[in-house]
Structure formats: structure tokens, C-alpha cells
């Protein structure tokens, strides 16, 4: 059985960069693992009508991101994309924390961070206030050097393969160059006899050059490299299975604790009626025809509610953008029949399916694949009730 990673590496091990970068590695791995599990456990993340859903985030990014036109095409695949992002974050987090296939995990972290930079934090000003760009560069040491030769499963695998093949231990130990000079049989009064009397310098010392086969001109893996890849794949498969179980458990617990994914949208129950109020004298009456949608206080300022249009049975939307202002439309998008929603952050009406955008005040089409704007409806408030006339 392979030995687990240990705090080993000699008395000067903390001079090695991999030890200095260990807190960063723990932070990156823990953050991405938590981010992925949190998305899977959040019922609203995949709810198209939830203001914090992946659909809403993509719709918002489609109007502000420098790659907005590309993001708009991803809205209809938002659920698949959201699950992929969550599972990707879990995989990246596990890989970085365990130091397993570290370079691949770091590459994934950089790709995801750069994508979030372009879609979420691109307009952060100054630029260094956006965290996604910082995450992108924080992964670069692990892409270039991996997790190192200590404290990682990559190191365990390398030692296991080397021991099987009778190769020297691949672990790196921090040794001052002065010690190398003292014990080197080629050192002669500041020069190196192995390099024909050239000055003895650490950068050119043949004893300090690692014996790493060059990939140039080579088409096939060596047996040593093949064994390393196969053992690493076995470890990765086992860890992936455990991560999948953990992800499924997070999703189940999130829905049990938080309930089934439900929309935060208020749904009004329509009632067709004529309200009659009696005034003095008793013979004088005022009739208010229309459909009662519900109490006006059910729709807070900056929010919206949906209802059923009695004449057609289609969904309608009533928006309360500002105090004493009510706007209502037929909520069916002309492109694919999806029900539109209101994005208070942008003060726009959008289709969560294909990112069509409609003007708040008029319902006119601003952009997207929809063919026409939204049909306007007349909703008024009387005595604390909303009426569809």
C-alpha cells in the first residue's frame, strides 16, 4: 500500500516553494469544493424564475459581458451548464486539495475563473477589486509546477512507481549550494572540472539537473510514464466516485433541508367579479368591473407577480417597479412560448429560455430571437386591490 503524504523533505523543507504555497493550495481547493457543493445544495440555483439562478445570471451577463452574444446562446442550456459548473468546481477543488492530477485541476480552475471574469467581474473598477482575475493567476503556480514532490497524491504515485522500478526517490530536498560544493568531487577552487574549468555555479551544476526525459522528437510514453499515468487514473477514478457520492448527498440534503426548488415569484389568484360600493344616498352605486388579481401589498416595490389572464388562460405578469406604478403584460414570449420574468437589477423584462429582452415601460422587443414585443395589459390599484381591466 502506498504511504500517505507526510510532512517530510528534510530539515529545510519549508524553503521549498511547494510548502510556501501550501496555504494557497488549501484555500483554492477548499473554496472551489465549497462553491460546487453549495450550488448543488441550493434548490434555487437551477430554478429559472429565481433571481439568483444560473439562468438569471446568464441573462444579466448577456447584456453586460464582452462576450454577451455568446452567453445569450447558453441561456437555453442553463441547467446543463449550471450542473457542469458545479461538478467542475467540485472536481477542481478535490484535485487541488489532494494534489491529484494537479496541473489538470489548475488548468480547469484557470479556465473557469477566466470565464467568470468575462461574464461576472469584467466591469469591476478598479480591475483588482474583482476576485475572478485573482483566482485565475493564483492557479498558475500549480499549472507550471504541479503540487510538488511532497504532500500530494501525485507525489505518492511518483514514489510508488519509482520504488517498483528500482529508481531513485524523486523527492526534492532543499540543500544550500555551498553544501553541494563541499561534497562535489568536481569542485576545484571555485571552478567545475566537469565543465572544463567553468565557474562553479548552481545554474550550471550537472549534479542539480534533474534527469527528465525530453518530449521533443518522442512519440510514445516510456514504461515508467505509462505506469504513472495508469496508477494516477486509478486514483482519479476512485476519488471521482467519492466526489460524485458527496455531490449527490449535497444535492439531496439541500432539497430536504431547503425544500423542493420553488420560485420566489408571487402567484396571484384571479377572480372575475364586479365590486359594488354603496354611498349616500343609498340609491347611488358605483360598480368597478374587472378581474381581481389580489392584494397590492403582495407585490413589493421592485418585484413582480404572475397571474392567469381569464380571457385566454395564458400567463400574465404584473410589475411594481416604483411606488404607485404598475405595469402588466402578457407574459408569453413570441419565440418559443416561454414565460418571461422581470430582472429588477437591469429593470428589464427577459425570457429565461433564450434571452429575449423587452422594454419595461412599453413591452417592446429590445433584442433576442423573439418576433414581437409583449402585449400590454391594464392593471390598476383600487382600495388595496389589483384589478385587471
FIBA-956890 format. One record per residue (C-alpha): x, y, z; residue number from 1; residue in one letter. Coordinates in Angstrom, 2 decimals. Layout:
# FIBA-956890
       X       Y       Z   i aa
       X       Y       Z NUM  A
...
//
This chain:
# FIBA-956890
       X       Y       Z   i aa
    0.00    0.00    0.00   1  X
    1.36    3.48   -0.80   2  X
    2.19    5.70    2.11   3  X
    0.11    8.80    2.64   4  X
    1.71   12.23    2.14   5  X
    3.71   13.32    5.17   6  X
    5.40   16.49    6.36   7  X
    8.76   15.22    5.18   8  X
   11.50   16.51    2.94   9  X
   14.46   17.27    5.18  10  X
   15.26   19.94    7.76  11  X
   14.99   22.75    5.17  12  X
   11.74   21.56    3.62  13  X
    9.96   24.86    4.28  14  X
   12.37   26.56    1.89  15  X
   10.72   24.63   -0.94  16  X
    8.09   26.56   -2.88  17  X
    5.53   23.75   -2.52  18  X
    5.49   24.24    1.25  19  X
    5.27   28.02    0.92  20  X
    2.30   27.58   -1.45  21  X
    0.51   25.05    0.74  22  X
   -1.85   27.63    2.36  23  X
   -2.80   28.92   -1.10  24  X
   -3.44   25.39   -2.30  25  X
   -5.68   24.67    0.69  26  X
   -7.60   27.91    0.12  27  X
   -8.14   27.37   -3.61  28  X
   -9.15   23.75   -3.21  29  X
  -11.44   24.40   -0.26  30  X
  -13.09   27.39   -1.92  31  X
  -13.86   25.60   -5.17  32  X
  -15.06   22.48   -3.38  33  X
  -17.38   24.54   -1.21  34  X
  -18.62   26.57   -4.21  35  X
  -19.54   23.44   -6.14  36  X
  -21.30   21.73   -3.23  37  X
  -23.14   24.95   -2.34  38  X
  -24.54   25.21   -5.88  39  X
  -25.67   21.59   -5.87  40  X
  -27.31   22.00   -2.45  41  X
  -29.14   25.21   -3.41  42  X
  -32.59   24.38   -4.89  43  X
  -32.88   27.84   -6.42  44  X
  -29.66   27.62   -8.43  45  X
  -31.40   25.79  -11.29  46  X
  -34.81   27.45  -10.87  47  X
  -35.30   29.64  -13.94  48  X
  -37.56   32.07  -12.05  49  X
  -35.26   32.52   -9.07  50  X
  -33.37   35.86   -9.14  51  X
  -30.17   34.07   -8.07  52  X
  -30.42   31.18  -10.55  53  X
  -27.87   30.35  -13.20  54  X
  -30.46   31.36  -15.80  55  X
  -30.81   34.84  -14.26  56  X
  -27.04   35.21  -14.03  57  X
  -26.59   34.31  -17.68  58  X
  -29.34   36.69  -18.74  59  X
  -27.72   39.51  -16.79  60  X
  -24.30   38.68  -18.26  61  X
  -25.72   38.66  -21.79  62  X
  -26.31   42.41  -21.54  63  X
  -23.07   43.40  -19.76  64  X
  -20.38   40.88  -20.68  65  X
  -17.91   41.48  -23.54  66  X
  -18.93   38.03  -24.76  67  X
  -22.64   38.71  -24.21  68  X
  -23.69   37.41  -27.62  69  X
  -22.12   34.04  -26.80  70  X
  -23.62   33.97  -23.31  71  X
  -27.09   34.64  -24.73  72  X
  -26.92   31.38  -26.69  73  X
  -26.11   29.49  -23.49  74  X
  -29.28   30.57  -21.67  75  X
  -31.36   27.78  -23.19  76  X
  -28.77   25.29  -21.88  77  X
  -28.51   26.96  -18.47  78  X
  -29.46   23.89  -16.43  79  X
  -26.87   21.67  -18.09  80  X
  -24.28   24.43  -17.82  81  X
  -25.07   25.04  -14.15  82  X
  -24.69   21.37  -13.25  83  X
  -21.46   21.22  -15.26  84  X
  -20.03   24.25  -13.46  85  X
  -20.94   22.85  -10.04  86  X
  -19.43   19.43  -10.74  87  X
  -16.40   21.08  -12.32  88  X
  -15.81   23.14   -9.19  89  X
  -16.05   20.01   -7.05  90  X
  -13.54   18.20   -9.29  91  X
  -11.15   21.16   -9.29  92  X
  -11.40   21.55   -5.52  93  X
  -10.77   17.86   -4.83  94  X
   -7.86   17.74   -7.28  95  X
   -6.15   20.77   -5.78  96  X
   -6.72   19.74   -2.15  97  X
   -5.43   16.20   -2.68  98  X
   -2.74   17.19   -5.18  99  X
   -4.11   14.68   -7.70 100  X
   -3.61   15.47  -11.38 101  X
   -2.82   18.91  -10.08 102  X
   -1.88   20.53  -13.38 103  X
   -5.14   19.43  -14.98 104  X
   -7.13   20.70  -11.97 105  X
   -5.25   24.00  -12.10 106  X
   -5.96   24.36  -15.81 107  X
   -9.66   23.78  -15.13 108  X
   -9.59   26.34  -12.32 109  X
   -7.95   28.91  -14.57 110  X
  -10.47   28.30  -17.37 111  X
  -13.44   28.60  -15.02 112  X
  -12.04   31.67  -13.28 113  X
  -11.37   33.40  -16.60 114  X
  -14.89   32.59  -17.77 115  X
  -16.32   34.11  -14.59 116  X
  -14.10   37.14  -15.08 117  X
  -15.51   37.73  -18.56 118  X
  -19.13   37.22  -17.52 119  X
  -19.33   38.44  -13.93 120  X
  -16.49   40.72  -12.82 121  X
  -15.25   42.17  -16.11 122  X
  -16.55   45.63  -15.28 123  X
  -15.14   45.74  -11.73 124  X
  -13.35   49.03  -11.31 125  X
  -10.53   49.17  -10.47 126  X
   -9.89   45.78  -12.03 127  X
   -8.21   44.36   -8.93 128  X
  -11.46   44.57   -6.97 129  X
  -12.80   41.59   -8.93 130  X
  -11.79   38.26   -7.38 131  X
  -12.07   36.09  -10.50 132  X
   -8.95   37.51  -12.13 133  X
   -7.04   36.94   -8.88 134  X
   -8.19   33.31   -8.79 135  X
   -7.01   32.90  -12.39 136  X
   -3.44   33.89  -11.55 137  X
   -3.48   32.07   -8.20 138  X
   -3.71   28.78  -10.11 139  X
   -0.67   29.47  -12.31 140  X
    1.99   28.02   -9.92 141  X
    0.16   24.70   -9.89 142  X
   -0.20   24.66  -13.66 143  X
    3.53   25.28  -14.10 144  X
    4.94   23.11  -11.32 145  X
    2.14   20.85  -10.11 146  X
    1.68   20.20   -6.40 147  X
    5.40   19.42   -5.95 148  X
    7.11   16.27   -4.72 149  X
    5.61   16.29   -1.22 150  X
    2.15   16.46    0.36 151  X
    0.16   15.28   -2.65 152  X
   -1.18   12.12   -4.21 153  X
    0.83   12.94   -7.32 154  X
    3.95   12.62   -5.14 155  X
    2.71    9.35   -3.63 156  X
    2.19    7.90   -7.11 157  X
    5.61    9.06   -8.30 158  X
    7.33    7.46   -5.31 159  X
    5.36    4.24   -5.72 160  X
    6.33    3.87   -9.39 161  X
    9.97    4.75   -8.67 162  X
   10.16    2.18   -5.87 163  X
    8.65   -0.55   -8.06 164  X
   11.17    0.08  -10.82 165  X
   14.14    0.49   -8.53 166  X
   14.59    4.13   -9.46 167  X
   15.94    6.81   -7.10 168  X
   13.47    8.56   -4.84 169  X
   12.06   11.50   -6.89 170  X
   11.52   13.68   -3.81 171  X
   13.22   17.10   -3.85 172  X
   15.14   18.30   -0.79 173  X
   16.35   21.84   -0.11 174  X
   20.16   21.82    0.11 175  X
   22.29   25.02    0.06 176  X
   24.62   25.11   -2.92 177  X
   27.59   25.61   -0.57 178  X
   26.95   22.11    0.81 179  X
   26.94   20.71   -2.73 180  X
   30.29   22.40   -3.39 181  X
   31.78   20.89   -0.24 182  X
   30.87   17.35   -1.24 183  X
   31.29   17.55   -5.00 184  X
   34.32   15.69   -6.34 185  X
   34.48   18.03   -9.34 186  X
   34.71   21.27   -7.36 187  X
   38.19   22.86   -7.63 188  X
   38.88   26.31   -6.20 189  X
   35.69   27.89   -7.45 190  X
   35.61   26.07  -10.78 191  X
   34.00   22.88  -12.04 192  X
   36.28   20.27  -13.61 193  X
   33.22   18.53  -15.09 194  X
   32.61   21.67  -17.16 195  X
   36.25   22.23  -18.20 196  X
   37.08   24.74  -15.52 197  X
   33.99   26.89  -15.88 198  X
   32.93   28.84  -12.76 199  X
   31.06   26.60  -10.33 200  X
   27.51   27.97  -10.30 201  X
   24.23   26.41   -9.21 202  X
   22.53   27.24  -12.50 203  X
   25.01   25.14  -14.49 204  X
   25.81   22.42  -11.96 205  X
   25.38   18.99  -13.63 206  X
   24.57   17.40  -10.27 207  X
   21.49   19.59   -9.84 208  X
   19.96   18.99  -13.28 209  X
   17.04   16.57  -12.99 210  X
   17.03   13.63  -15.34 211  X
   13.72   14.36  -17.05 212  X
   13.31   12.81  -20.50 213  X
   12.61   15.31  -23.23 214  X
    9.31   15.07  -25.11 215  X
   10.88   16.52  -28.23 216  X
   11.03   14.00  -31.02 217  X
    9.38   11.25  -28.94 218  X
    6.05    9.72  -29.91 219  X
    5.39    7.08  -27.24 220  X
    5.35    7.07  -23.46 221  X
    8.04    5.14  -21.62 222  X
    7.03    2.26  -19.37 223  X
    7.74    4.44  -16.34 224  X
    5.46    7.21  -17.58 225  X
    2.76    4.75  -18.63 226  X
    2.66    3.21  -15.17 227  X
    2.48    6.64  -13.59 228  X
   -0.47    7.61  -15.80 229  X
   -2.33    4.34  -15.18 230  X
   -1.91    4.47  -11.41 231  X
   -2.91    8.13  -11.42 232  X
   -6.01    7.27  -13.44 233  X
   -6.95    4.60  -10.90 234  X
   -6.61    7.06   -8.04 235  X
   -8.56    9.67  -10.01 236  X
  -11.40    7.22  -10.72 237  X
  -11.68    6.31   -7.02 238  X
  -11.65    9.95   -5.95 239  X
  -14.16   10.85   -8.68 240  X
  -16.52    8.20   -7.37 241  X
  -16.26    9.54   -3.83 242  X
  -16.75   13.11   -5.10 243  X
  -19.85   12.03   -7.05 244  X
  -21.35   10.48   -3.92 245  X
  -20.54   13.65   -1.96 246  X
  -22.11   15.83   -4.66 247  X
  -25.28   13.72   -4.78 248  X
  -25.53   13.81   -0.99 249  X
  -25.19   17.62   -1.01 250  X
  -27.97   17.91   -3.59 251  X
  -30.29   15.62   -1.62 252  X
  -29.60   17.33    1.71 253  X
  -30.10   20.76    0.15 254  X
  -33.53   19.80   -1.13 255  X
  -34.57   18.06    2.07 256  X
  -33.49   20.95    4.26 257  X
  -34.41   23.76    1.87 258  X
  -37.42   22.08    0.32 259  X
  -38.18   21.40   -3.30 260  X
  -36.95   24.09   -5.64 261  X
  -39.65   26.71   -5.77 262  X
  -39.84   30.04   -7.45 263  X
  -39.69   33.21   -5.40 264  X
  -42.27   34.72   -7.72 265  X
  -45.65   35.67   -6.26 266  X
  -48.60   34.00   -8.00 267  X
  -51.88   35.89   -7.82 268  X
  -55.22   34.11   -7.98 269  X
  -57.55   35.86  -10.38 270  X
  -61.25   36.27   -9.61 271  X
  -63.60   37.75  -12.18 272  X
  -66.09   39.94  -10.38 273  X
  -67.80   43.29  -10.23 274  X
  -67.32   45.08   -6.96 275  X
  -70.14   47.39   -5.87 276  X
  -69.73   50.11   -3.28 277  X
  -72.70   51.90   -1.73 278  X
  -72.59   55.62   -0.96 279  X
  -75.10   58.18    0.30 280  X
  -77.83   58.34   -0.86 281  X
  -78.41   54.54   -0.87 282  X
  -79.79   54.58   -4.39 283  X
  -76.39   55.72   -5.81 284  X
  -73.91   52.88   -6.50 285  X
  -70.51   52.68   -8.17 286  X
  -69.56   49.48   -9.97 287  X
  -65.91   48.60  -10.61 288  X
  -65.74   45.92  -13.30 289  X
  -62.66   43.84  -13.83 290  X
  -60.75   40.87  -12.53 291  X
  -59.43   40.96   -9.01 292  X
  -55.80   39.80   -9.09 293  X
  -55.11   40.04   -5.38 294  X
  -53.89   42.37   -2.70 295  X
  -51.47   45.03   -3.88 296  X
  -49.24   44.54   -0.85 297  X
  -48.43   41.04   -2.09 298  X
  -46.20   42.62   -4.74 299  X
  -43.44   44.66   -3.13 300  X
  -41.79   47.60   -4.87 301  X
  -39.12   46.28   -7.25 302  X
  -40.75   42.86   -7.58 303  X
  -43.38   41.24   -9.78 304  X
  -46.11   38.61   -9.74 305  X
  -47.71   36.29  -12.24 306  X
  -51.37   35.54  -12.87 307  X
  -53.63   33.84  -15.38 308  X
  -55.36   36.00  -17.98 309  X
  -59.05   34.98  -17.82 310  X
  -59.83   35.65  -21.48 311  X
  -57.06   33.41  -22.84 312  X
  -55.77   31.30  -19.97 313  X
  -52.24   32.50  -20.78 314  X
  -49.82   33.73  -18.10 315  X
  -49.60   37.42  -17.35 316  X
  -47.04   39.40  -15.42 317  X
  -47.60   42.47  -13.25 318  X
  -44.57   44.53  -12.25 319  X
  -44.29   47.07   -9.45 320  X
  -41.10   48.96  -10.42 321  X
  -41.80   52.05   -8.34 322  X
  -44.30   53.19   -5.77 323  X
  -47.80   53.76   -7.24 324  X
  -46.66   52.46  -10.65 325  X
  -47.97   49.19  -12.05 326  X
  -47.11   47.63  -15.41 327  X
  -48.65   44.46  -16.80 328  X
  -48.11   42.35  -19.92 329  X
  -49.00   39.06  -21.49 330  X
  -46.00   37.04  -20.28 331  X
  -45.70   34.68  -23.26 332  X
  -42.55   35.19  -25.34 333  X
  -43.30   35.00  -29.06 334  X
  -40.18   32.97  -29.81 335  X
  -40.82   29.64  -28.08 336  X
  -43.73   30.36  -25.76 337  X
  -41.69   30.63  -22.58 338  X
  -42.92   32.77  -19.70 339  X
  -40.91   35.95  -19.25 340  X
  -39.60   37.27  -15.94 341  X
  -38.56   40.63  -14.55 342  X
  -34.93   41.45  -13.71 343  X
  -35.00   44.28  -11.20 344  X
  -31.23   44.78  -11.36 345  X
  -31.44   45.76  -15.04 346  X
  -35.08   46.96  -14.98 347  X
  -35.81   44.78  -17.98 348  X
  -38.21   42.01  -18.84 349  X
  -36.35   38.95  -20.10 350  X
  -37.12   35.48  -21.38 351  X
  -35.25   32.86  -19.29 352  X
  -35.25   30.39  -22.18 353  X
  -33.47   32.25  -24.98 354  X
  -32.58   35.66  -23.50 355  X
  -35.00   37.86  -25.41 356  X
  -35.12   41.28  -23.72 357  X
  -38.16   43.56  -23.59 358  X
  -38.56   47.19  -22.57 359  X
  -40.05   47.64  -19.12 360  X
  -42.23   50.67  -19.92 361  X
  -43.64   49.57  -23.27 362  X
  -43.03   45.83  -23.60 363  X
  -41.31   46.42  -26.95 364  X
  -38.66   43.95  -28.07 365  X
  -35.12   45.21  -27.43 366  X
  -33.07   42.20  -28.50 367  X
  -33.20   38.45  -28.88 368  X
  -34.88   35.84  -31.04 369  X
  -38.46   36.86  -30.14 370  X
  -40.50   38.12  -33.10 371  X
  -42.63   40.75  -31.36 372  X
  -42.89   42.61  -28.10 373  X
  -45.24   41.80  -25.23 374  X
  -48.93   42.69  -25.35 375  X
  -49.64   45.36  -22.75 376  X
  -52.40   44.86  -20.17 377  X
  -54.12   47.40  -17.96 378  X
  -53.76   46.76  -14.23 379  X
  -54.87   49.34  -11.67 380  X
  -54.89   49.52   -7.89 381  X
  -58.10   50.38   -6.04 382  X
  -58.64   50.16   -2.30 383  X
  -55.58   47.99   -1.81 384  X
  -56.57   45.51   -4.54 385  X
  -55.13   44.97   -8.03 386  X
  -57.65   44.83  -10.89 387  X
  -57.13   43.64  -14.45 388  X
  -59.43   45.74  -16.66 389  X
//
